[in-house]
Amino acid sequence: MDPDGARSLLVSCRLLPVIVLNDADTAGWLGSTLVDNGLPIAEVTLRTPAALQAIERLAEVPGLLLAAGTVVSVEQVDQAAQAGASVIVSPGFDAEVVQRSLERGLLPIPGVATATEVQAALRAGVQLLKFFPAGSLGGPRTLQALAAPFPQVRFVPTGGIGADDLVAYLRLSCVTAVGGSFMVPSALLRAGDRQAIGERIRAAVAAASATAAEPS
Ligand code: 3PG
């Protein structure tokens, strides 16, 4: 999927499920569970040996937008692109990772925690940023204050967000999508509990479609 298509899907779903996969075989059923429950997006973190293979498997699922997460090097950008990812998510801002993602026609979403990092990302030509770790940094109030001087920037707050505070982030006009592992928790993945994962996905999708962003 090209960067514009990826951005549009993120805008319409308003959710980015973060997935830590220890077993690439899990990808076989996870992709269809996401799509069938109305959330055709997966961010697979490159923190496990199985991650790239899992992205390859998920890339076979029609209509599923794939992001690689925890991308911290140019080599990982190349590996993620090769595996089939369209979006490159990083915990922090790295100009080389951003540049390589743009060169390869991928959508970079680098992480920021400060206004200095937002300015660096803007200089690199990126206006969609991950606010990380959102919960520990002060949650929606901090994000709203950080976003105020940068009306052109949109955020994907991630880190420490759960089903209970999802709506507070979705109400912010600076938020494109909310990221987190709460939609597809590792424990349920390991247990192979498709039903419980499906319920969590449906609940998040329902919250996202019921919550309009409030004017800032
Ligand atoms: C990430 O990789 O983006 C975060 O570790 C996800 O954070 P969470 O598990 O607190 O949602």
py3Dmol code that shows the C-alpha trace and the ligand (Angstrom):
import py3Dmol

protein = """\
ATOM      1  CA  MET A   1       0.000   0.000   0.000  1.00  0.00           C
ATOM      2  CA  ASP A   2       1.378   3.470  -0.835  1.00  0.00           C
ATOM      3  CA  PRO A   3       1.902   6.092   1.939  1.00  0.00           C
ATOM      4  CA  ASP A   4      -1.289   8.013   1.074  1.00  0.00           C
ATOM      5  CA  GLY A   5      -3.361   4.835   1.154  1.00  0.00           C
ATOM      6  CA  ALA A   6      -1.738   3.799   4.441  1.00  0.00           C
ATOM      7  CA  ARG A   7      -2.432   7.201   5.986  1.00  0.00           C
ATOM      8  CA  SER A   8      -6.055   7.140   4.816  1.00  0.00           C
ATOM      9  CA  LEU A   9      -6.651   3.708   6.315  1.00  0.00           C
ATOM     10  CA  LEU A  10      -5.123   4.829   9.596  1.00  0.00           C
ATOM     11  CA  VAL A  11      -7.327   7.942   9.563  1.00  0.00           C
ATOM     12  CA  SER A  12     -10.444   5.871   8.959  1.00  0.00           C
ATOM     13  CA  CYS A  13      -9.651   3.120  11.522  1.00  0.00           C
ATOM     14  CA  ARG A  14      -8.214   5.497  14.166  1.00  0.00           C
ATOM     15  CA  LEU A  15      -6.544   2.505  15.811  1.00  0.00           C
ATOM     16  CA  LEU A  16      -3.136   0.866  15.446  1.00  0.00           C
ATOM     17  CA  PRO A  17      -2.922  -2.488  17.232  1.00  0.00           C
ATOM     18  CA  VAL A  18       0.639  -3.231  18.388  1.00  0.00           C
ATOM     19  CA  ILE A  19       1.397  -6.931  18.146  1.00  0.00           C
ATOM     20  CA  VAL A  20       4.322  -8.824  19.652  1.00  0.00           C
ATOM     21  CA  LEU A  21       4.461 -12.208  17.933  1.00  0.00           C
ATOM     22  CA  ASN A  22       6.673 -14.984  19.222  1.00  0.00           C
ATOM     23  CA  ASP A  23       5.448 -17.542  16.740  1.00  0.00           C
ATOM     24  CA  ALA A  24       4.991 -16.727  13.058  1.00  0.00           C
ATOM     25  CA  ASP A  25       2.327 -19.444  12.764  1.00  0.00           C
ATOM     26  CA  THR A  26       0.062 -17.246  14.892  1.00  0.00           C
ATOM     27  CA  ALA A  27      -0.019 -14.806  11.980  1.00  0.00           C
ATOM     28  CA  GLY A  28      -2.046 -17.402  10.066  1.00  0.00           C
ATOM     29  CA  TRP A  29      -5.194 -16.758  12.090  1.00  0.00           C
ATOM     30  CA  LEU A  30      -4.425 -13.313  13.477  1.00  0.00           C
ATOM     31  CA  GLY A  31      -4.688 -11.532  10.114  1.00  0.00           C
ATOM     32  CA  SER A  32      -8.164 -12.822   9.415  1.00  0.00           C
ATOM     33  CA  THR A  33      -9.229 -12.132  13.029  1.00  0.00           C
ATOM     34  CA  LEU A  34      -8.245  -8.480  12.595  1.00  0.00           C
ATOM     35  CA  VAL A  35      -9.918  -8.092   9.200  1.00  0.00           C
ATOM     36  CA  ASP A  36     -13.064 -10.016  10.149  1.00  0.00           C
ATOM     37  CA  ASN A  37     -13.558  -7.852  13.250  1.00  0.00           C
ATOM     38  CA  GLY A  38     -13.250  -4.587  11.365  1.00  0.00           C
ATOM     39  CA  LEU A  39      -9.622  -3.613  12.015  1.00  0.00           C
ATOM     40  CA  PRO A  40      -7.533  -4.251   8.870  1.00  0.00           C
ATOM     41  CA  ILE A  41      -4.255  -2.962  10.389  1.00  0.00           C
ATOM     42  CA  ALA A  42      -1.416  -4.647  12.273  1.00  0.00           C
ATOM     43  CA  GLU A  43       1.810  -3.236  13.689  1.00  0.00           C
ATOM     44  CA  VAL A  44       4.187  -6.133  14.269  1.00  0.00           C
ATOM     45  CA  THR A  45       7.111  -5.150  16.483  1.00  0.00           C
ATOM     46  CA  LEU A  46      10.584  -6.219  15.347  1.00  0.00           C
ATOM     47  CA  ARG A  47      11.413  -7.338  18.860  1.00  0.00           C
ATOM     48  CA  THR A  48      11.082 -11.041  18.349  1.00  0.00           C
ATOM     49  CA  PRO A  49      12.934 -13.409  16.008  1.00  0.00           C
ATOM     50  CA  ALA A  50       9.581 -14.363  14.471  1.00  0.00           C
ATOM     51  CA  ALA A  51       8.561 -10.800  13.557  1.00  0.00           C
ATOM     52  CA  LEU A  52       9.743 -10.569   9.939  1.00  0.00           C
ATOM     53  CA  GLN A  53       8.366 -13.978   9.069  1.00  0.00           C
ATOM     54  CA  ALA A  54       5.084 -13.001  10.732  1.00  0.00           C
ATOM     55  CA  ILE A  55       4.923  -9.851   8.583  1.00  0.00           C
ATOM     56  CA  GLU A  56       5.491 -11.985   5.478  1.00  0.00           C
ATOM     57  CA  ARG A  57       2.607 -14.256   6.472  1.00  0.00           C
ATOM     58  CA  LEU A  58       0.318 -11.336   7.284  1.00  0.00           C
ATOM     59  CA  ALA A  59       1.175  -9.737   3.933  1.00  0.00           C
ATOM     60  CA  GLU A  60      -0.755 -12.585   2.308  1.00  0.00           C
ATOM     61  CA  VAL A  61      -4.004 -11.373   3.910  1.00  0.00           C
ATOM     62  CA  PRO A  62      -5.869  -9.170   1.385  1.00  0.00           C
ATOM     63  CA  GLY A  63      -6.665  -5.646   2.541  1.00  0.00           C
ATOM     64  CA  LEU A  64      -4.517  -5.766   5.677  1.00  0.00           C
ATOM     65  CA  LEU A  65      -2.247  -2.736   6.214  1.00  0.00           C
ATOM     66  CA  LEU A  66       1.044  -3.810   7.731  1.00  0.00           C
ATOM     67  CA  ALA A  67       3.306  -1.724   9.905  1.00  0.00           C
ATOM     68  CA  ALA A  68       6.655  -2.814  11.283  1.00  0.00           C
ATOM     69  CA  GLY A  69       7.182  -1.520  14.822  1.00  0.00           C
ATOM     70  CA  THR A  70      10.270  -0.886  16.947  1.00  0.00           C
ATOM     71  CA  VAL A  71      12.263  -0.080  13.782  1.00  0.00           C
ATOM     72  CA  VAL A  72      15.543   1.464  14.930  1.00  0.00           C
ATOM     73  CA  SER A  73      17.909   1.018  11.963  1.00  0.00           C
ATOM     74  CA  VAL A  74      18.083   1.521   8.208  1.00  0.00           C
ATOM     75  CA  GLU A  75      18.675  -2.227   7.818  1.00  0.00           C
ATOM     76  CA  GLN A  76      15.412  -2.948   9.598  1.00  0.00           C
ATOM     77  CA  VAL A  77      13.589  -0.535   7.264  1.00  0.00           C
ATOM     78  CA  ASP A  78      14.861  -2.594   4.330  1.00  0.00           C
ATOM     79  CA  GLN A  79      13.964  -5.886   5.991  1.00  0.00           C
ATOM     80  CA  ALA A  80      10.483  -4.666   6.887  1.00  0.00           C
ATOM     81  CA  ALA A  81       9.873  -3.413   3.339  1.00  0.00           C
ATOM     82  CA  GLN A  82      11.081  -6.713   1.927  1.00  0.00           C
ATOM     83  CA  ALA A  83       8.720  -8.610   4.244  1.00  0.00           C
ATOM     84  CA  GLY A  84       5.735  -6.537   3.082  1.00  0.00           C
ATOM     85  CA  ALA A  85       5.327  -3.686   5.566  1.00  0.00           C
ATOM     86  CA  SER A  86       4.007  -0.333   4.299  1.00  0.00           C
ATOM     87  CA  VAL A  87       4.451   1.652   7.521  1.00  0.00           C
ATOM     88  CA  ILE A  88       7.589   2.072   9.640  1.00  0.00           C
ATOM     89  CA  VAL A  89       6.973   2.847  13.313  1.00  0.00           C
ATOM     90  CA  SER A  90       9.865   3.721  15.638  1.00  0.00           C
ATOM     91  CA  PRO A  91       9.987   4.400  19.374  1.00  0.00           C
ATOM     92  CA  GLY A  92      12.145   7.489  18.769  1.00  0.00           C
ATOM     93  CA  PHE A  93      13.159   9.894  15.996  1.00  0.00           C
ATOM     94  CA  ASP A  94      16.057   8.846  13.723  1.00  0.00           C
ATOM     95  CA  ALA A  95      16.570  10.978  10.607  1.00  0.00           C
ATOM     96  CA  GLU A  96      18.202   8.094   8.694  1.00  0.00           C
ATOM     97  CA  VAL A  97      15.344   5.713   9.406  1.00  0.00           C
ATOM     98  CA  VAL A  98      12.869   8.375   8.281  1.00  0.00           C
ATOM     99  CA  GLN A  99      14.830   9.171   5.138  1.00  0.00           C
ATOM    100  CA  ARG A 100      15.171   5.530   4.098  1.00  0.00           C
ATOM    101  CA  SER A 101      11.446   4.953   4.719  1.00  0.00           C
ATOM    102  CA  LEU A 102      10.540   7.918   2.515  1.00  0.00           C
ATOM    103  CA  GLU A 103      12.987   6.800  -0.206  1.00  0.00           C
ATOM    104  CA  ARG A 104      11.389   3.350  -0.228  1.00  0.00           C
ATOM    105  CA  GLY A 105       7.852   4.726  -0.516  1.00  0.00           C
ATOM    106  CA  LEU A 106       6.917   3.749   3.041  1.00  0.00           C
ATOM    107  CA  LEU A 107       5.030   5.808   5.624  1.00  0.00           C
ATOM    108  CA  PRO A 108       7.342   6.589   8.574  1.00  0.00           C
ATOM    109  CA  ILE A 109       5.823   7.216  12.006  1.00  0.00           C
ATOM    110  CA  PRO A 110       8.768   8.110  14.239  1.00  0.00           C
ATOM    111  CA  GLY A 111       8.345   8.429  17.974  1.00  0.00           C
ATOM    112  CA  VAL A 112       8.627  11.739  19.815  1.00  0.00           C
ATOM    113  CA  ALA A 113       8.363  12.734  23.451  1.00  0.00           C
ATOM    114  CA  THR A 114       9.380  16.406  23.326  1.00  0.00           C
ATOM    115  CA  ALA A 115       8.836  19.572  21.255  1.00  0.00           C
ATOM    116  CA  THR A 116      12.511  19.444  20.214  1.00  0.00           C
ATOM    117  CA  GLU A 117      11.909  16.026  18.646  1.00  0.00           C
ATOM    118  CA  VAL A 118       8.732  17.257  16.931  1.00  0.00           C
ATOM    119  CA  GLN A 119      10.779  20.065  15.339  1.00  0.00           C
ATOM    120  CA  ALA A 120      13.451  17.584  14.211  1.00  0.00           C
ATOM    121  CA  ALA A 121      10.767  15.388  12.648  1.00  0.00           C
ATOM    122  CA  LEU A 122       9.230  18.373  10.858  1.00  0.00           C
ATOM    123  CA  ARG A 123      12.661  19.246   9.434  1.00  0.00           C
ATOM    124  CA  ALA A 124      12.858  15.667   8.137  1.00  0.00           C
ATOM    125  CA  GLY A 125       9.532  16.149   6.352  1.00  0.00           C
ATOM    126  CA  VAL A 126       7.303  14.072   8.633  1.00  0.00           C
ATOM    127  CA  GLN A 127       4.039  15.306  10.122  1.00  0.00           C
ATOM    128  CA  LEU A 128       2.582  12.081  11.499  1.00  0.00           C
ATOM    129  CA  LEU A 129       4.326  11.147  14.748  1.00  0.00           C
ATOM    130  CA  LYS A 130       4.057   8.548  17.463  1.00  0.00           C
ATOM    131  CA  PHE A 131       3.750  10.091  20.930  1.00  0.00           C
ATOM    132  CA  PHE A 132       5.593   7.586  23.101  1.00  0.00           C
ATOM    133  CA  PRO A 133       5.288   6.457  25.860  1.00  0.00           C
ATOM    134  CA  ALA A 134       1.991   8.323  26.029  1.00  0.00           C
ATOM    135  CA  GLY A 135       0.718   7.152  29.409  1.00  0.00           C
ATOM    136  CA  SER A 136       3.958   7.744  31.318  1.00  0.00           C
ATOM    137  CA  LEU A 137       4.452  11.156  29.702  1.00  0.00           C
ATOM    138  CA  GLY A 138       1.190  12.445  31.117  1.00  0.00           C
ATOM    139  CA  GLY A 139      -1.485  11.094  28.798  1.00  0.00           C
ATOM    140  CA  PRO A 140      -3.981  13.164  26.797  1.00  0.00           C
ATOM    141  CA  ARG A 141      -3.321  16.396  28.715  1.00  0.00           C
ATOM    142  CA  THR A 142       0.379  16.342  27.916  1.00  0.00           C
ATOM    143  CA  LEU A 143      -0.244  15.403  24.297  1.00  0.00           C
ATOM    144  CA  GLN A 144      -2.718  18.257  23.856  1.00  0.00           C
ATOM    145  CA  ALA A 145      -0.186  20.731  25.294  1.00  0.00           C
ATOM    146  CA  LEU A 146       2.652  19.339  23.144  1.00  0.00           C
ATOM    147  CA  ALA A 147       0.486  19.466  20.000  1.00  0.00           C
ATOM    148  CA  ALA A 148      -0.687  23.066  20.512  1.00  0.00           C
ATOM    149  CA  PRO A 149       2.274  24.813  18.811  1.00  0.00           C
ATOM    150  CA  PHE A 150       2.218  22.356  15.893  1.00  0.00           C
ATOM    151  CA  PRO A 151      -1.233  22.485  14.236  1.00  0.00           C
ATOM    152  CA  GLN A 152       0.119  20.715  11.130  1.00  0.00           C
ATOM    153  CA  VAL A 153       1.233  17.652  13.128  1.00  0.00           C
ATOM    154  CA  ARG A 154      -0.898  14.595  13.867  1.00  0.00           C
ATOM    155  CA  PHE A 155      -0.073  11.989  16.485  1.00  0.00           C
ATOM    156  CA  VAL A 156      -0.415   8.296  17.161  1.00  0.00           C
ATOM    157  CA  PRO A 157      -0.198   8.145  20.974  1.00  0.00           C
ATOM    158  CA  THR A 158       1.102   4.765  22.098  1.00  0.00           C
ATOM    159  CA  GLY A 159       2.464   3.191  25.265  1.00  0.00           C
ATOM    160  CA  GLY A 160       0.539   2.487  28.422  1.00  0.00           C
ATOM    161  CA  ILE A 161      -2.868   3.053  26.812  1.00  0.00           C
ATOM    162  CA  GLY A 162      -5.723   0.704  27.649  1.00  0.00           C
ATOM    163  CA  ALA A 163      -9.360   0.246  26.704  1.00  0.00           C
ATOM    164  CA  ASP A 164     -10.318   2.571  29.583  1.00  0.00           C
ATOM    165  CA  ASP A 165      -8.446   5.652  28.357  1.00  0.00           C
ATOM    166  CA  LEU A 166      -8.791   5.035  24.619  1.00  0.00           C
ATOM    167  CA  VAL A 167     -11.699   7.456  24.278  1.00  0.00           C
ATOM    168  CA  ALA A 168      -9.848  10.322  26.011  1.00  0.00           C
ATOM    169  CA  TYR A 169      -7.154  10.148  23.318  1.00  0.00           C
ATOM    170  CA  LEU A 170      -9.632   9.701  20.457  1.00  0.00           C
ATOM    171  CA  ARG A 171     -11.341  12.946  21.483  1.00  0.00           C
ATOM    172  CA  LEU A 172      -8.191  14.963  20.735  1.00  0.00           C
ATOM    173  CA  SER A 173      -8.218  16.612  17.323  1.00  0.00           C
ATOM    174  CA  CYS A 174      -4.428  16.136  17.050  1.00  0.00           C
ATOM    175  CA  VAL A 175      -4.806  12.338  17.212  1.00  0.00           C
ATOM    176  CA  THR A 176      -4.926  10.378  13.966  1.00  0.00           C
ATOM    177  CA  ALA A 177      -4.981   6.967  15.616  1.00  0.00           C
ATOM    178  CA  VAL A 178      -4.365   5.384  19.006  1.00  0.00           C
ATOM    179  CA  GLY A 179      -1.761   2.635  19.232  1.00  0.00           C
ATOM    180  CA  GLY A 180      -1.334  -0.110  21.760  1.00  0.00           C
ATOM    181  CA  SER A 181      -1.072  -3.754  22.579  1.00  0.00           C
ATOM    182  CA  PHE A 182      -4.310  -3.732  24.578  1.00  0.00           C
ATOM    183  CA  MET A 183      -6.288  -4.744  21.465  1.00  0.00           C
ATOM    184  CA  VAL A 184      -4.203  -7.875  20.855  1.00  0.00           C
ATOM    185  CA  PRO A 185      -2.469  -8.726  24.157  1.00  0.00           C
ATOM    186  CA  SER A 186       0.461 -11.164  24.049  1.00  0.00           C
ATOM    187  CA  ALA A 187      -1.078 -13.430  26.679  1.00  0.00           C
ATOM    188  CA  LEU A 188      -4.208 -13.982  24.547  1.00  0.00           C
ATOM    189  CA  LEU A 189      -2.043 -14.508  21.461  1.00  0.00           C
ATOM    190  CA  ARG A 190       0.008 -17.150  23.255  1.00  0.00           C
ATOM    191  CA  ALA A 191      -3.191 -18.818  24.425  1.00  0.00           C
ATOM    192  CA  GLY A 192      -4.547 -18.748  20.863  1.00  0.00           C
ATOM    193  CA  ASP A 193      -7.744 -17.166  22.172  1.00  0.00           C
ATOM    194  CA  ARG A 194      -9.211 -15.807  18.936  1.00  0.00           C
ATOM    195  CA  GLN A 195     -12.576 -15.175  20.518  1.00  0.00           C
ATOM    196  CA  ALA A 196     -11.241 -12.942  23.310  1.00  0.00           C
ATOM    197  CA  ILE A 197      -8.992 -11.088  20.850  1.00  0.00           C
ATOM    198  CA  GLY A 198     -11.949 -10.621  18.505  1.00  0.00           C
ATOM    199  CA  GLU A 199     -14.007  -9.161  21.374  1.00  0.00           C
ATOM    200  CA  ARG A 200     -11.253  -6.691  22.274  1.00  0.00           C
ATOM    201  CA  ILE A 201     -10.873  -5.621  18.673  1.00  0.00           C
ATOM    202  CA  ARG A 202     -14.624  -5.138  18.244  1.00  0.00           C
ATOM    203  CA  ALA A 203     -14.829  -3.097  21.466  1.00  0.00           C
ATOM    204  CA  ALA A 204     -11.996  -0.805  20.316  1.00  0.00           C
ATOM    205  CA  VAL A 205     -13.510  -0.437  16.837  1.00  0.00           C
ATOM    206  CA  ALA A 206     -16.886   0.430  18.385  1.00  0.00           C
ATOM    207  CA  ALA A 207     -15.277   3.042  20.650  1.00  0.00           C
ATOM    208  CA  ALA A 208     -13.390   4.552  17.719  1.00  0.00           C
ATOM    209  CA  SER A 209     -16.451   4.813  15.521  1.00  0.00           C
ATOM    210  CA  ALA A 210     -18.567   6.273  18.368  1.00  0.00           C
ATOM    211  CA  THR A 211     -15.996   8.938  19.323  1.00  0.00           C
ATOM    212  CA  ALA A 212     -15.565  12.036  17.222  1.00  0.00           C
ATOM    213  CA  ALA A 213     -12.563  14.242  17.828  1.00  0.00           C
ATOM    214  CA  GLU A 214     -13.503  17.471  19.631  1.00  0.00           C
ATOM    215  CA  PRO A 215     -12.382  20.796  18.149  1.00  0.00           C
ATOM    216  CA  SER A 216      -9.236  21.980  19.954  1.00  0.00           C
TER     217      SER A 216
END
"""
ligand_1 = """\
11
3PG
C 5.036 -0.036 21.340
O 5.826 -0.868 20.930
O 4.565 0.841 20.632
C 4.653 -0.079 22.762
O 5.484 -0.924 23.486
C 3.245 -0.489 22.974
O 2.947 -0.127 24.264
P 1.806 -0.856 25.087
O 2.182 -2.321 25.147
O 1.862 -0.201 26.441
O 0.505 -0.649 24.389
"""
view = py3Dmol.view(width=600, height=400)
view.addModel(protein, "pdb")
view.setStyle({"model": 0}, {"cartoon": {"style": "trace"}})
view.addModel(ligand_1, "xyz")
view.setStyle({"model": 1}, {"stick": {}})
view.zoomTo()
view.show()
